[in-house]
């Protein structure tokens, strides 16, 4: 075999693993892969509980089961759900196994995370994305769960749900969105803040935007930049929330998005409630610092796209359920997000 033939043969052989593995989808390929919607949820369906990040207690597990049962669902827990390894809910392999096994279980119709915390990013390389794509089902959570949702959507194009974890406050407001989106698959579904929070909404840039919804917790979204699990935000509506981050940290993370992604090519930005993200008044060196709103206006105000702050999602009791990958409309005049298509089939 001459050198030219050898190189040609080696190139073909090196490409074989990639060609045979449907789990590897780059950012540039995401638009070309067909989107998958999970099946609609019905009362009496079996839902699987997992804790892919931080560990949980028995009381948290009991609370999680009660919350889901109140929606008329049956509940099963993953086998390692009460394991503990430091601050994690078991070893990386145990947590990854729980995710994979819940997707493989034909009886389980949806997967809900018990809590966030930290740890999801550690298991992303251990997930079976071919298995997930071949067994599409609802998976929901928020906060650290953002990394899990990002990875699953970017690798499989399965619509995922940024919504309550199983230990969230399942009040009438949050339940209404869960039911319309997961149980009814309502099309052209408009989400607006509760009346009591209407005055907390601030329009940073007026307008109407349309595009696929993507996003989640800002800290986690930023941590995905430069990884194989990141999502291209071009022509998309990016939604963001966070908790316990001072304005200068929010500034740093938004700056990273501006410098490290094509954020300028997003169609709009929907900011949820950034809870406890104002200046820490116990630190005198930060007196007269930028406020959270000033940071948003400074970092994002130059983008020529609609931007709104204060929509009802994040680390708060009253939550939207936001499907990642579903086409939506952001309207700053109506102060709303409208899902233009059903999120389930």
Beta strands, then each sheet from edge to edge (+ up, - down):
strand 1: 46-50
strand 2: 74-77
strand 3: 108-113
strand 4: 138-141
strand 5: 160-162
strand 6: 189-192
strand 7: 202-205
strand 8: 208-217
strand 9: 236-243
strand 10: 268-275
strand 11: 306-314
strand 12: 322-324
strand 13: 327-331
strand 14: 336-339
sheet 1: 2+ 1+ 3+ 4+ 5+ 12-
sheet 2: 6+ 14- 13+ 8- 9- 10- 11- 7+
end
